């Protein structure tokens, strides 16, 4: 049987079953809360914690482009998608976004 997902619903099921998911830690700052909500919506998750890593949640480059468009709109900053390599979790990315906003 082919293990690759055949539908959007299959992708959602696979994402929820990913073994790398960390224990849920709620957002602590407004930036973390907004980023977690953006990730949750785009990735189709029930919830996203601050220690969850983008790739571990099943994120890919196509979804990253959507997320970064939403980040740009929500925070009025411009960030390169490569920042996910340096800051793969919501908490780490929130710190980078806050720094970009301060430098703005």
Phi and psi in radians as a Rosetta constraint file:
Dihedral C 1 N 2 CA 2 C 2 CIRCULARHARMONIC -1.275 0.35
Dihedral N 2 CA 2 C 2 N 3 CIRCULARHARMONIC 2.106 0.35
Dihedral C 2 N 3 CA 3 C 3 CIRCULARHARMONIC -1.389 0.35
Dihedral N 3 CA 3 C 3 N 4 CIRCULARHARMONIC -0.128 0.35
Dihedral C 3 N 4 CA 4 C 4 CIRCULARHARMONIC -1.284 0.35
Dihedral N 4 CA 4 C 4 N 5 CIRCULARHARMONIC 2.536 0.35
Dihedral C 4 N 5 CA 5 C 5 CIRCULARHARMONIC -1.175 0.35
Dihedral N 5 CA 5 C 5 N 6 CIRCULARHARMONIC 2.487 0.35
Dihedral C 5 N 6 CA 6 C 6 CIRCULARHARMONIC -1.833 0.35
Dihedral N 6 CA 6 C 6 N 7 CIRCULARHARMONIC -0.218 0.35
Dihedral C 6 N 7 CA 7 C 7 CIRCULARHARMONIC -2.590 0.35
Dihedral N 7 CA 7 C 7 N 8 CIRCULARHARMONIC 2.967 0.35
Dihedral C 7 N 8 CA 8 C 8 CIRCULARHARMONIC -1.047 0.35
Dihedral N 8 CA 8 C 8 N 9 CIRCULARHARMONIC -0.689 0.35
Dihedral C 8 N 9 CA 9 C 9 CIRCULARHARMONIC -1.098 0.35
Dihedral N 9 CA 9 C 9 N 10 CIRCULARHARMONIC -0.692 0.35
Dihedral C 9 N 10 CA 10 C 10 CIRCULARHARMONIC -1.057 0.35
Dihedral N 10 CA 10 C 10 N 11 CIRCULARHARMONIC -0.717 0.35
Dihedral C 10 N 11 CA 11 C 11 CIRCULARHARMONIC -1.073 0.35
Dihedral N 11 CA 11 C 11 N 12 CIRCULARHARMONIC -0.752 0.35
Dihedral C 11 N 12 CA 12 C 12 CIRCULARHARMONIC -1.107 0.35
Dihedral N 12 CA 12 C 12 N 13 CIRCULARHARMONIC -0.735 0.35
Dihedral C 12 N 13 CA 13 C 13 CIRCULARHARMONIC -1.108 0.35
Dihedral N 13 CA 13 C 13 N 14 CIRCULARHARMONIC -0.795 0.35
Dihedral C 13 N 14 CA 14 C 14 CIRCULARHARMONIC -1.083 0.35
Dihedral N 14 CA 14 C 14 N 15 CIRCULARHARMONIC -0.733 0.35
Dihedral C 14 N 15 CA 15 C 15 CIRCULARHARMONIC -1.071 0.35
Dihedral N 15 CA 15 C 15 N 16 CIRCULARHARMONIC -0.699 0.35
Dihedral C 15 N 16 CA 16 C 16 CIRCULARHARMONIC -1.189 0.35
Dihedral N 16 CA 16 C 16 N 17 CIRCULARHARMONIC -0.375 0.35
Dihedral C 16 N 17 CA 17 C 17 CIRCULARHARMONIC -1.687 0.35
Dihedral N 17 CA 17 C 17 N 18 CIRCULARHARMONIC 0.034 0.35
Dihedral C 17 N 18 CA 18 C 18 CIRCULARHARMONIC -1.061 0.35
Dihedral N 18 CA 18 C 18 N 19 CIRCULARHARMONIC 2.275 0.35
Dihedral C 18 N 19 CA 19 C 19 CIRCULARHARMONIC -1.279 0.35
Dihedral N 19 CA 19 C 19 N 20 CIRCULARHARMONIC -0.318 0.35
Dihedral C 19 N 20 CA 20 C 20 CIRCULARHARMONIC -1.455 0.35
Dihedral N 20 CA 20 C 20 N 21 CIRCULARHARMONIC 0.004 0.35
Dihedral C 20 N 21 CA 21 C 21 CIRCULARHARMONIC -1.056 0.35
Dihedral N 21 CA 21 C 21 N 22 CIRCULARHARMONIC 2.249 0.35
Dihedral C 21 N 22 CA 22 C 22 CIRCULARHARMONIC -1.540 0.35
Dihedral N 22 CA 22 C 22 N 23 CIRCULARHARMONIC 2.831 0.35
Dihedral C 22 N 23 CA 23 C 23 CIRCULARHARMONIC -1.029 0.35
Dihedral N 23 CA 23 C 23 N 24 CIRCULARHARMONIC 2.504 0.35
Dihedral C 23 N 24 CA 24 C 24 CIRCULARHARMONIC -1.180 0.35
Dihedral N 24 CA 24 C 24 N 25 CIRCULARHARMONIC 2.237 0.35
Dihedral C 24 N 25 CA 25 C 25 CIRCULARHARMONIC -2.189 0.35
Dihedral N 25 CA 25 C 25 N 26 CIRCULARHARMONIC 2.128 0.35
Dihedral C 25 N 26 CA 26 C 26 CIRCULARHARMONIC -1.199 0.35
Dihedral N 26 CA 26 C 26 N 27 CIRCULARHARMONIC 2.643 0.35
Dihedral C 26 N 27 CA 27 C 27 CIRCULARHARMONIC -1.021 0.35
Dihedral N 27 CA 27 C 27 N 28 CIRCULARHARMONIC 2.514 0.35
Dihedral C 27 N 28 CA 28 C 28 CIRCULARHARMONIC -1.948 0.35
Dihedral N 28 CA 28 C 28 N 29 CIRCULARHARMONIC -0.295 0.35
Dihedral C 28 N 29 CA 29 C 29 CIRCULARHARMONIC -2.223 0.35
Dihedral N 29 CA 29 C 29 N 30 CIRCULARHARMONIC 2.829 0.35
Dihedral C 29 N 30 CA 30 C 30 CIRCULARHARMONIC -1.034 0.35
Dihedral N 30 CA 30 C 30 N 31 CIRCULARHARMONIC -0.651 0.35
Dihedral C 30 N 31 CA 31 C 31 CIRCULARHARMONIC -1.150 0.35
Dihedral N 31 CA 31 C 31 N 32 CIRCULARHARMONIC -0.798 0.35
Dihedral C 31 N 32 CA 32 C 32 CIRCULARHARMONIC -1.053 0.35
Dihedral N 32 CA 32 C 32 N 33 CIRCULARHARMONIC -0.727 0.35
Dihedral C 32 N 33 CA 33 C 33 CIRCULARHARMONIC -1.101 0.35
Dihedral N 33 CA 33 C 33 N 34 CIRCULARHARMONIC -0.761 0.35
Dihedral C 33 N 34 CA 34 C 34 CIRCULARHARMONIC -1.190 0.35
Dihedral N 34 CA 34 C 34 N 35 CIRCULARHARMONIC -0.747 0.35
Dihedral C 34 N 35 CA 35 C 35 CIRCULARHARMONIC -1.101 0.35
Dihedral N 35 CA 35 C 35 N 36 CIRCULARHARMONIC -0.770 0.35
Dihedral C 35 N 36 CA 36 C 36 CIRCULARHARMONIC -1.049 0.35
Dihedral N 36 CA 36 C 36 N 37 CIRCULARHARMONIC -0.674 0.35
Dihedral C 36 N 37 CA 37 C 37 CIRCULARHARMONIC -1.175 0.35
Dihedral N 37 CA 37 C 37 N 38 CIRCULARHARMONIC -0.737 0.35
Dihedral C 37 N 38 CA 38 C 38 CIRCULARHARMONIC -1.053 0.35
Dihedral N 38 CA 38 C 38 N 39 CIRCULARHARMONIC -0.862 0.35
Dihedral C 38 N 39 CA 39 C 39 CIRCULARHARMONIC -1.054 0.35
Dihedral N 39 CA 39 C 39 N 40 CIRCULARHARMONIC -0.771 0.35
Dihedral C 39 N 40 CA 40 C 40 CIRCULARHARMONIC -1.008 0.35
Dihedral N 40 CA 40 C 40 N 41 CIRCULARHARMONIC -0.814 0.35
Dihedral C 40 N 41 CA 41 C 41 CIRCULARHARMONIC -1.146 0.35
Dihedral N 41 CA 41 C 41 N 42 CIRCULARHARMONIC -0.856 0.35
Dihedral C 41 N 42 CA 42 C 42 CIRCULARHARMONIC -1.207 0.35
Dihedral N 42 CA 42 C 42 N 43 CIRCULARHARMONIC -0.681 0.35
Dihedral C 42 N 43 CA 43 C 43 CIRCULARHARMONIC -1.501 0.35
Dihedral N 43 CA 43 C 43 N 44 CIRCULARHARMONIC -0.131 0.35
Dihedral C 43 N 44 CA 44 C 44 CIRCULARHARMONIC 1.213 0.35
Dihedral N 44 CA 44 C 44 N 45 CIRCULARHARMONIC 0.622 0.35
Dihedral C 44 N 45 CA 45 C 45 CIRCULARHARMONIC -1.691 0.35
Dihedral N 45 CA 45 C 45 N 46 CIRCULARHARMONIC 2.786 0.35
Dihedral C 45 N 46 CA 46 C 46 CIRCULARHARMONIC -1.240 0.35
Dihedral N 46 CA 46 C 46 N 47 CIRCULARHARMONIC -0.719 0.35
Dihedral C 46 N 47 CA 47 C 47 CIRCULARHARMONIC -2.764 0.35
Dihedral N 47 CA 47 C 47 N 48 CIRCULARHARMONIC 2.733 0.35
Dihedral C 47 N 48 CA 48 C 48 CIRCULARHARMONIC -2.294 0.35
Dihedral N 48 CA 48 C 48 N 49 CIRCULARHARMONIC 2.219 0.35
Dihedral C 48 N 49 CA 49 C 49 CIRCULARHARMONIC -1.627 0.35
Dihedral N 49 CA 49 C 49 N 50 CIRCULARHARMONIC 2.933 0.35
Dihedral C 49 N 50 CA 50 C 50 CIRCULARHARMONIC -1.216 0.35
Dihedral N 50 CA 50 C 50 N 51 CIRCULARHARMONIC -0.372 0.35
Dihedral C 50 N 51 CA 51 C 51 CIRCULARHARMONIC -1.681 0.35
Dihedral N 51 CA 51 C 51 N 52 CIRCULARHARMONIC 0.015 0.35
Dihedral C 51 N 52 CA 52 C 52 CIRCULARHARMONIC -1.261 0.35
Dihedral N 52 CA 52 C 52 N 53 CIRCULARHARMONIC 2.369 0.35
Dihedral C 52 N 53 CA 53 C 53 CIRCULARHARMONIC -1.702 0.35
Dihedral N 53 CA 53 C 53 N 54 CIRCULARHARMONIC 2.455 0.35
Dihedral C 53 N 54 CA 54 C 54 CIRCULARHARMONIC -0.932 0.35
Dihedral N 54 CA 54 C 54 N 55 CIRCULARHARMONIC -0.916 0.35
Dihedral C 54 N 55 CA 55 C 55 CIRCULARHARMONIC -1.143 0.35
Dihedral N 55 CA 55 C 55 N 56 CIRCULARHARMONIC -0.616 0.35
Dihedral C 55 N 56 CA 56 C 56 CIRCULARHARMONIC -1.134 0.35
Dihedral N 56 CA 56 C 56 N 57 CIRCULARHARMONIC -0.439 0.35
Dihedral C 56 N 57 CA 57 C 57 CIRCULARHARMONIC -1.522 0.35
Dihedral N 57 CA 57 C 57 N 58 CIRCULARHARMONIC 0.034 0.35
Dihedral C 57 N 58 CA 58 C 58 CIRCULARHARMONIC 1.639 0.35
Dihedral N 58 CA 58 C 58 N 59 CIRCULARHARMONIC 0.203 0.35
Dihedral C 58 N 59 CA 59 C 59 CIRCULARHARMONIC -1.179 0.35
Dihedral N 59 CA 59 C 59 N 60 CIRCULARHARMONIC 2.540 0.35
Dihedral C 59 N 60 CA 60 C 60 CIRCULARHARMONIC -2.309 0.35
Dihedral N 60 CA 60 C 60 N 61 CIRCULARHARMONIC -3.106 0.35
Dihedral C 60 N 61 CA 61 C 61 CIRCULARHARMONIC -1.200 0.35
Dihedral N 61 CA 61 C 61 N 62 CIRCULARHARMONIC -0.578 0.35
Dihedral C 61 N 62 CA 62 C 62 CIRCULARHARMONIC -1.142 0.35
Dihedral N 62 CA 62 C 62 N 63 CIRCULARHARMONIC -0.826 0.35
Dihedral C 62 N 63 CA 63 C 63 CIRCULARHARMONIC -1.162 0.35
Dihedral N 63 CA 63 C 63 N 64 CIRCULARHARMONIC -0.577 0.35
Dihedral C 63 N 64 CA 64 C 64 CIRCULARHARMONIC -1.074 0.35
Dihedral N 64 CA 64 C 64 N 65 CIRCULARHARMONIC -0.666 0.35
Dihedral C 64 N 65 CA 65 C 65 CIRCULARHARMONIC -1.107 0.35
Dihedral N 65 CA 65 C 65 N 66 CIRCULARHARMONIC -0.648 0.35
Dihedral C 65 N 66 CA 66 C 66 CIRCULARHARMONIC -1.190 0.35
Dihedral N 66 CA 66 C 66 N 67 CIRCULARHARMONIC -0.793 0.35
Dihedral C 66 N 67 CA 67 C 67 CIRCULARHARMONIC -1.050 0.35
Dihedral N 67 CA 67 C 67 N 68 CIRCULARHARMONIC -0.753 0.35
Dihedral C 67 N 68 CA 68 C 68 CIRCULARHARMONIC -1.252 0.35
Dihedral N 68 CA 68 C 68 N 69 CIRCULARHARMONIC -0.490 0.35
Dihedral C 68 N 69 CA 69 C 69 CIRCULARHARMONIC -1.146 0.35
Dihedral N 69 CA 69 C 69 N 70 CIRCULARHARMONIC -0.728 0.35
Dihedral C 69 N 70 CA 70 C 70 CIRCULARHARMONIC -1.201 0.35
Dihedral N 70 CA 70 C 70 N 71 CIRCULARHARMONIC -0.652 0.35
Dihedral C 70 N 71 CA 71 C 71 CIRCULARHARMONIC -1.088 0.35
Dihedral N 71 CA 71 C 71 N 72 CIRCULARHARMONIC -0.794 0.35
Dihedral C 71 N 72 CA 72 C 72 CIRCULARHARMONIC -1.009 0.35
Dihedral N 72 CA 72 C 72 N 73 CIRCULARHARMONIC -0.755 0.35
Dihedral C 72 N 73 CA 73 C 73 CIRCULARHARMONIC -1.212 0.35
Dihedral N 73 CA 73 C 73 N 74 CIRCULARHARMONIC -0.777 0.35
Dihedral C 73 N 74 CA 74 C 74 CIRCULARHARMONIC -1.250 0.35
Dihedral N 74 CA 74 C 74 N 75 CIRCULARHARMONIC -0.646 0.35
Dihedral C 74 N 75 CA 75 C 75 CIRCULARHARMONIC -1.947 0.35
Dihedral N 75 CA 75 C 75 N 76 CIRCULARHARMONIC -0.057 0.35
Dihedral C 75 N 76 CA 76 C 76 CIRCULARHARMONIC 0.938 0.35
Dihedral N 76 CA 76 C 76 N 77 CIRCULARHARMONIC 0.802 0.35
Dihedral C 76 N 77 CA 77 C 77 CIRCULARHARMONIC -2.284 0.35
Dihedral N 77 CA 77 C 77 N 78 CIRCULARHARMONIC 2.792 0.35
Dihedral C 77 N 78 CA 78 C 78 CIRCULARHARMONIC -1.982 0.35
Dihedral N 78 CA 78 C 78 N 79 CIRCULARHARMONIC 2.103 0.35
Dihedral C 78 N 79 CA 79 C 79 CIRCULARHARMONIC -2.260 0.35
Dihedral N 79 CA 79 C 79 N 80 CIRCULARHARMONIC 2.479 0.35
Dihedral C 79 N 80 CA 80 C 80 CIRCULARHARMONIC -1.404 0.35
Dihedral N 80 CA 80 C 80 N 81 CIRCULARHARMONIC 2.535 0.35
Dihedral C 80 N 81 CA 81 C 81 CIRCULARHARMONIC -1.067 0.35
Dihedral N 81 CA 81 C 81 N 82 CIRCULARHARMONIC -0.437 0.35
Dihedral C 81 N 82 CA 82 C 82 CIRCULARHARMONIC -1.114 0.35
Dihedral N 82 CA 82 C 82 N 83 CIRCULARHARMONIC -0.252 0.35
Dihedral C 82 N 83 CA 83 C 83 CIRCULARHARMONIC -1.077 0.35
Dihedral N 83 CA 83 C 83 N 84 CIRCULARHARMONIC -0.403 0.35
Dihedral C 83 N 84 CA 84 C 84 CIRCULARHARMONIC -1.132 0.35
Dihedral N 84 CA 84 C 84 N 85 CIRCULARHARMONIC -0.372 0.35
Dihedral C 84 N 85 CA 85 C 85 CIRCULARHARMONIC -1.274 0.35
Dihedral N 85 CA 85 C 85 N 86 CIRCULARHARMONIC -0.749 0.35
Dihedral C 85 N 86 CA 86 C 86 CIRCULARHARMONIC -1.327 0.35
Dihedral N 86 CA 86 C 86 N 87 CIRCULARHARMONIC -0.586 0.35
Dihedral C 86 N 87 CA 87 C 87 CIRCULARHARMONIC -2.313 0.35
Dihedral N 87 CA 87 C 87 N 88 CIRCULARHARMONIC 1.310 0.35
Dihedral C 87 N 88 CA 88 C 88 CIRCULARHARMONIC -1.395 0.35
Dihedral N 88 CA 88 C 88 N 89 CIRCULARHARMONIC -0.208 0.35
Dihedral C 88 N 89 CA 89 C 89 CIRCULARHARMONIC -1.815 0.35
Dihedral N 89 CA 89 C 89 N 90 CIRCULARHARMONIC 2.858 0.35
Dihedral C 89 N 90 CA 90 C 90 CIRCULARHARMONIC -1.014 0.35
Dihedral N 90 CA 90 C 90 N 91 CIRCULARHARMONIC -0.806 0.35
Dihedral C 90 N 91 CA 91 C 91 CIRCULARHARMONIC -1.075 0.35
Dihedral N 91 CA 91 C 91 N 92 CIRCULARHARMONIC -0.792 0.35
Dihedral C 91 N 92 CA 92 C 92 CIRCULARHARMONIC -1.161 0.35
Dihedral N 92 CA 92 C 92 N 93 CIRCULARHARMONIC -0.733 0.35
Dihedral C 92 N 93 CA 93 C 93 CIRCULARHARMONIC -1.168 0.35
Dihedral N 93 CA 93 C 93 N 94 CIRCULARHARMONIC -0.647 0.35
Dihedral C 93 N 94 CA 94 C 94 CIRCULARHARMONIC -1.056 0.35
Dihedral N 94 CA 94 C 94 N 95 CIRCULARHARMONIC -0.721 0.35
Dihedral C 94 N 95 CA 95 C 95 CIRCULARHARMONIC -1.054 0.35
Dihedral N 95 CA 95 C 95 N 96 CIRCULARHARMONIC -0.764 0.35
Dihedral C 95 N 96 CA 96 C 96 CIRCULARHARMONIC -1.134 0.35
Dihedral N 96 CA 96 C 96 N 97 CIRCULARHARMONIC -0.728 0.35
Dihedral C 96 N 97 CA 97 C 97 CIRCULARHARMONIC -1.102 0.35
Dihedral N 97 CA 97 C 97 N 98 CIRCULARHARMONIC -0.755 0.35
Dihedral C 97 N 98 CA 98 C 98 CIRCULARHARMONIC -1.075 0.35
Dihedral N 98 CA 98 C 98 N 99 CIRCULARHARMONIC -0.707 0.35
Dihedral C 98 N 99 CA 99 C 99 CIRCULARHARMONIC -1.132 0.35
Dihedral N 99 CA 99 C 99 N 100 CIRCULARHARMONIC -0.732 0.35
Dihedral C 99 N 100 CA 100 C 100 CIRCULARHARMONIC -1.094 0.35
Dihedral N 100 CA 100 C 100 N 101 CIRCULARHARMONIC -0.707 0.35
Dihedral C 100 N 101 CA 101 C 101 CIRCULARHARMONIC -1.166 0.35
Dihedral N 101 CA 101 C 101 N 102 CIRCULARHARMONIC -0.686 0.35
Dihedral C 101 N 102 CA 102 C 102 CIRCULARHARMONIC -1.158 0.35
Dihedral N 102 CA 102 C 102 N 103 CIRCULARHARMONIC -0.667 0.35
Dihedral C 102 N 103 CA 103 C 103 CIRCULARHARMONIC -1.303 0.35
Dihedral N 103 CA 103 C 103 N 104 CIRCULARHARMONIC -0.414 0.35
